[in-house]
Amino acid sequence: MRHSFMEAISEELASQSIATFRYQFPYMEQGGGRPDPPAVLAATVRAAVQAATEAAPELPLLAGGKSLGGRMTSTAASQSPLPGVHGIVFFGFPLHPTSQPSTDRARHLQSVTVPMLFLQGTRDKLAELELLRPVCSDLGKRAHLHIIEGADHSFAVLKRSGRNDRDVLRELGSTVAEWATLLGKETTSA
């Protein structure tokens, strides 16, 4: 949760009037290494959602995360809805391991009932867009895919792109804010 990207995106979201609640999985608390079993990861997501709800019960709640954190959020939501969560944001959905194209990691998304925002770079080696686009399309109105031109899985861009990390963070933050506003309008009109 103290990774430079997580801190930077939290600051950018704050500038967009979006509060964040960061947490770590147990394996990260213990210094990293092999990720916890999926059941532990999903339970951690549920505990974080509960803690965020208790900390700010008056705020609409989006859940999600970067890479594994986002995927485990959707995994938990696919098993049973996350109470109070209006949508899930993926900062780089890890669709497959590097150089092992597959959509197996996306199967559970069909069971997620809330809207999902996928923020993906065109150079992301963990999510070939030729595979991710049809996954999002199959999810219908529940999925929105926003492509970050030239970004990799960490949302870093090449110098020759003419963009920098700050530009990308602004795009990520404004995209989340616009999507959250749309969700709010859909919720109040439903």
SEKE-495903 format. One record per residue (C-alpha): chain; x, y, z. Coordinates in pm, 1 decimal. Example, Ala and Ser with C-alpha at 12.3 -4.5 7.8 and 13.67 -1.06 7.14 Angstrom:
BEGIN
+--------+----------+----------+----------+
: chaine :       xx :       yy :       zz :
+--------+----------+----------+----------+
:      A :   1230.0 :   -450.0 :    780.0 :
:      A :   1367.0 :   -106.0 :    714.0 :
+--------+----------+----------+----------+
! end
This chain:
BEGIN
+--------+----------+----------+----------+
: chaine :       xx :       yy :       zz :
+--------+----------+----------+----------+
:      A :      0.0 :      0.0 :      0.0 :
:      A :    303.0 :    224.7 :     29.2 :
:      A :    424.6 :    151.1 :   -321.6 :
:      A :    504.1 :    472.8 :   -508.3 :
:      A :    224.4 :    412.9 :   -761.4 :
:      A :    -32.4 :    353.6 :   -487.1 :
:      A :     70.2 :    671.6 :   -307.6 :
:      A :     71.3 :    874.4 :   -629.7 :
:      A :   -267.5 :    751.4 :   -748.9 :
:      A :   -415.4 :    811.9 :   -402.9 :
:      A :   -292.4 :   1172.1 :   -416.8 :
:      A :   -431.0 :   1214.9 :   -767.7 :
:      A :   -768.4 :   1070.8 :   -667.8 :
:      A :   -773.3 :   1305.7 :   -366.4 :
:      A :   -724.9 :   1597.2 :   -607.3 :
:      A :  -1040.2 :   1468.6 :   -782.5 :
:      A :  -1229.4 :   1464.4 :   -447.2 :
:      A :  -1209.0 :   1086.6 :   -420.9 :
:      A :  -1097.3 :    947.8 :    -86.7 :
:      A :   -897.8 :    624.6 :    -81.5 :
:      A :   -862.9 :    348.3 :    172.1 :
:      A :   -543.2 :    150.2 :    118.5 :
:      A :   -462.1 :   -182.6 :    278.8 :
:      A :   -220.8 :   -471.8 :    234.8 :
:      A :   -260.1 :   -843.4 :    197.7 :
:      A :   -105.6 :  -1050.5 :    477.7 :
:      A :    183.2 :  -1173.8 :    260.2 :
:      A :    285.6 :   -813.0 :    194.6 :
:      A :    268.1 :   -731.6 :    564.9 :
:      A :    512.3 :  -1018.0 :    616.1 :
:      A :    759.2 :   -877.3 :    364.2 :
:      A :    632.9 :  -1005.1 :     31.7 :
:      A :    707.8 :  -1333.9 :   -135.7 :
:      A :    445.9 :  -1573.0 :   -257.0 :
:      A :     88.5 :  -1434.0 :   -245.9 :
:      A :   -154.4 :  -1572.0 :      8.8 :
:      A :   -406.4 :  -1837.4 :   -101.8 :
:      A :   -707.5 :  -1692.6 :   -287.9 :
:      A :   -938.8 :  -1750.0 :     10.7 :
:      A :   -713.2 :  -1536.3 :    232.7 :
:      A :   -686.9 :  -1267.6 :    -34.4 :
:      A :  -1065.5 :  -1255.7 :    -80.5 :
:      A :  -1122.1 :  -1242.7 :    296.0 :
:      A :   -876.4 :   -952.8 :    317.0 :
:      A :  -1071.3 :   -765.6 :     48.1 :
:      A :  -1395.0 :   -820.9 :    240.9 :
:      A :  -1235.2 :   -698.0 :    564.0 :
:      A :  -1105.4 :   -385.9 :    385.6 :
:      A :  -1447.3 :   -311.0 :    236.3 :
:      A :  -1602.5 :   -345.6 :    581.5 :
:      A :  -1338.3 :   -116.5 :    736.1 :
:      A :  -1385.5 :    144.6 :    461.4 :
:      A :  -1761.9 :    135.3 :    510.0 :
:      A :  -1723.2 :    185.5 :    884.4 :
:      A :  -1468.1 :    466.5 :    836.6 :
:      A :  -1686.5 :    665.5 :    595.9 :
:      A :  -2042.1 :    529.2 :    590.4 :
:      A :  -2175.6 :    840.2 :    415.2 :
:      A :  -1952.9 :    802.7 :    107.5 :
:      A :  -2034.3 :    593.6 :   -201.7 :
:      A :  -1788.7 :    307.1 :   -220.1 :
:      A :  -1583.2 :    183.6 :   -512.6 :
:      A :  -1348.2 :   -108.6 :   -459.1 :
:      A :  -1055.5 :   -231.9 :   -660.2 :
:      A :   -684.4 :   -208.2 :   -682.4 :
:      A :   -367.1 :   -245.3 :   -878.7 :
:      A :   -306.4 :   -577.4 :  -1054.4 :
:      A :   -355.2 :   -863.0 :   -804.2 :
:      A :   -547.1 :   -632.5 :   -567.9 :
:      A :   -803.4 :   -555.2 :   -835.6 :
:      A :   -833.1 :   -915.6 :   -946.8 :
:      A :   -885.2 :  -1034.1 :   -589.4 :
:      A :  -1148.7 :   -763.8 :   -539.3 :
:      A :  -1344.0 :   -894.7 :   -836.7 :
:      A :  -1285.5 :  -1252.5 :   -721.6 :
:      A :  -1437.6 :  -1170.4 :   -382.1 :
:      A :  -1728.4 :   -988.9 :   -552.6 :
:      A :  -1788.5 :  -1285.8 :   -782.0 :
:      A :  -1830.4 :  -1514.9 :   -480.3 :
:      A :  -2087.3 :  -1284.2 :   -319.9 :
:      A :  -2154.9 :   -912.4 :   -355.6 :
:      A :  -1934.9 :   -676.1 :   -155.6 :
:      A :  -2178.5 :   -485.9 :     70.3 :
:      A :  -2212.6 :   -122.0 :    -29.3 :
:      A :  -1974.0 :   -142.0 :   -326.5 :
:      A :  -2112.9 :     40.6 :   -631.8 :
:      A :  -1831.9 :    -50.3 :   -873.6 :
:      A :  -1486.2 :   -201.8 :   -913.2 :
:      A :  -1183.0 :    -20.4 :  -1055.3 :
:      A :   -892.6 :   -216.8 :  -1201.3 :
:      A :   -561.5 :    -32.5 :  -1229.8 :
:      A :   -411.4 :   -286.4 :  -1468.7 :
:      A :   -614.4 :   -608.0 :  -1465.2 :
:      A :   -366.7 :   -900.3 :  -1476.7 :
:      A :   -545.0 :  -1105.5 :  -1741.6 :
:      A :   -258.2 :  -1353.2 :  -1784.4 :
:      A :    106.1 :  -1408.9 :  -1687.6 :
:      A :    368.8 :  -1246.3 :  -1909.6 :
:      A :    407.8 :  -1432.0 :  -2240.1 :
:      A :    123.3 :  -1673.1 :  -2151.8 :
:      A :   -182.9 :  -1525.3 :  -2325.0 :
:      A :   -507.9 :  -1655.7 :  -2180.0 :
:      A :   -844.1 :  -1534.0 :  -2054.1 :
:      A :   -873.7 :  -1790.5 :  -1772.5 :
:      A :   -826.3 :  -1522.2 :  -1504.5 :
:      A :  -1132.8 :  -1339.7 :  -1637.2 :
:      A :  -1384.8 :  -1624.1 :  -1606.4 :
:      A :  -1507.0 :  -1509.8 :  -1265.4 :
:      A :  -1596.1 :  -1162.7 :  -1398.8 :
:      A :  -1922.8 :  -1297.6 :  -1541.8 :
:      A :  -2039.3 :  -1343.8 :  -1180.4 :
:      A :  -1961.5 :   -985.8 :  -1074.5 :
:      A :  -2285.3 :   -788.0 :  -1056.3 :
:      A :  -2152.9 :   -430.5 :  -1022.1 :
:      A :  -2003.5 :   -210.0 :  -1294.8 :
:      A :  -1630.5 :   -246.0 :  -1359.3 :
:      A :  -1376.2 :      3.8 :  -1490.5 :
:      A :  -1068.7 :   -143.6 :  -1657.4 :
:      A :   -773.5 :     95.8 :  -1688.5 :
:      A :   -515.5 :    -69.7 :  -1914.3 :
:      A :   -198.0 :     35.0 :  -2089.0 :
:      A :   -129.4 :    -53.5 :  -2450.9 :
:      A :    209.8 :   -197.6 :  -2349.0 :
:      A :     76.6 :   -404.9 :  -2057.4 :
:      A :    237.2 :   -748.1 :  -2089.4 :
:      A :    -13.4 :   -894.5 :  -1840.8 :
:      A :   -318.3 :   -808.8 :  -2049.1 :
:      A :   -299.5 :   -828.5 :  -2425.4 :
:      A :   -568.8 :   -593.8 :  -2548.2 :
:      A :   -670.0 :   -836.6 :  -2824.5 :
:      A :   -781.2 :  -1066.8 :  -2541.3 :
:      A :   -909.1 :   -808.5 :  -2294.1 :
:      A :  -1135.3 :   -621.2 :  -2536.6 :
:      A :  -1359.1 :   -925.9 :  -2602.3 :
:      A :  -1368.6 :  -1003.2 :  -2227.7 :
:      A :  -1500.7 :   -652.0 :  -2161.7 :
:      A :  -1738.5 :   -673.5 :  -2455.0 :
:      A :  -1883.6 :   -999.1 :  -2319.7 :
:      A :  -1950.2 :   -825.5 :  -1986.0 :
:      A :  -2172.9 :   -576.4 :  -2165.3 :
:      A :  -2272.8 :   -257.0 :  -1986.2 :
:      A :  -2107.4 :   -374.3 :  -1664.8 :
:      A :  -1760.4 :   -315.5 :  -1813.4 :
:      A :  -1590.7 :     -0.5 :  -1930.6 :
:      A :  -1240.2 :    -29.3 :  -2079.9 :
:      A :  -1021.4 :    280.1 :  -2083.3 :
:      A :   -694.9 :    245.0 :  -2273.8 :
:      A :   -387.7 :    439.5 :  -2162.7 :
:      A :   -182.4 :    486.5 :  -2478.2 :
:      A :    180.9 :    379.7 :  -2441.0 :
:      A :    152.0 :    270.6 :  -2075.5 :
:      A :    282.6 :    -58.2 :  -1939.7 :
:      A :    141.5 :   -259.7 :  -1647.2 :
:      A :    282.9 :     -3.0 :  -1402.8 :
:      A :    144.3 :    280.5 :  -1616.8 :
:      A :    492.8 :    395.9 :  -1705.3 :
:      A :    527.8 :    550.4 :  -2051.5 :
:      A :    827.9 :    581.9 :  -2277.4 :
:      A :    991.3 :    926.1 :  -2301.9 :
:      A :    941.3 :    927.9 :  -2676.5 :
:      A :    563.2 :    918.9 :  -2619.8 :
:      A :    574.5 :   1285.1 :  -2523.1 :
:      A :    393.2 :   1202.8 :  -2198.2 :
:      A :    519.3 :   1151.5 :  -1847.2 :
:      A :    403.8 :    968.6 :  -1534.7 :
:      A :    223.2 :   1279.8 :  -1408.2 :
:      A :     20.7 :   1301.1 :  -1731.7 :
:      A :    -79.6 :    936.8 :  -1696.3 :
:      A :   -177.5 :    979.9 :  -1330.3 :
:      A :   -398.4 :   1274.6 :  -1425.0 :
:      A :   -565.1 :   1065.7 :  -1695.3 :
:      A :   -621.8 :    777.7 :  -1453.7 :
:      A :   -762.6 :   1005.4 :  -1184.4 :
:      A :   -993.0 :   1199.1 :  -1415.1 :
:      A :  -1117.2 :    877.5 :  -1575.7 :
:      A :  -1206.3 :    728.6 :  -1236.2 :
:      A :  -1374.8 :   1053.5 :  -1130.2 :
:      A :  -1583.4 :   1074.4 :  -1450.8 :
:      A :  -1681.5 :    707.8 :  -1422.1 :
:      A :  -1775.4 :    748.6 :  -1054.8 :
:      A :  -1992.6 :   1048.7 :  -1144.1 :
:      A :  -2170.3 :    844.1 :  -1411.6 :
:      A :  -2226.0 :    561.5 :  -1163.8 :
:      A :  -2374.4 :    807.0 :   -916.6 :
:      A :  -2615.8 :    937.9 :  -1178.2 :
:      A :  -2719.9 :    583.8 :  -1274.8 :
:      A :  -2773.9 :    491.4 :   -909.9 :
:      A :  -2994.2 :    793.7 :   -837.4 :
:      A :  -3202.1 :    749.7 :  -1153.4 :
:      A :  -3260.7 :    377.0 :  -1102.9 :
+--------+----------+----------+----------+
! end
